[in-house]
Amino acid sequence: MTKRRFTPAYPAELRDRGVRLCRENRADYTTDTAAYRAIAPKLGCSPDSLRVWCQQAERDAGQRAGLTSAESSSRIAESNK
């Protein structure tokens, strides 16, 4: 049996702050990955978590293809019925 990793639940305020910091400071870095790696430790999260939050914020704003948060949660609710 494999051990499951602990995935911390970050507050919405922290996720929003991380997305805002990435958007405001993206021009200071050569790539998105460099921005995530520099900003994530300041927030106390992993660069991958920050990347996922930023990509979801782009989907919610209509800047990236894919399901928005509302569409995703409604699909989950439908599948649980």
Secondary structure, 3 states (H helix, E strand, C coil): CCCCCCCCCCCHHHHHHHHHHHHHHHHHCCCHHHHHHHHHHHHCCCHHHHHHHHHHHHHHCCCCCCCCHHHHHHHHHHHCC
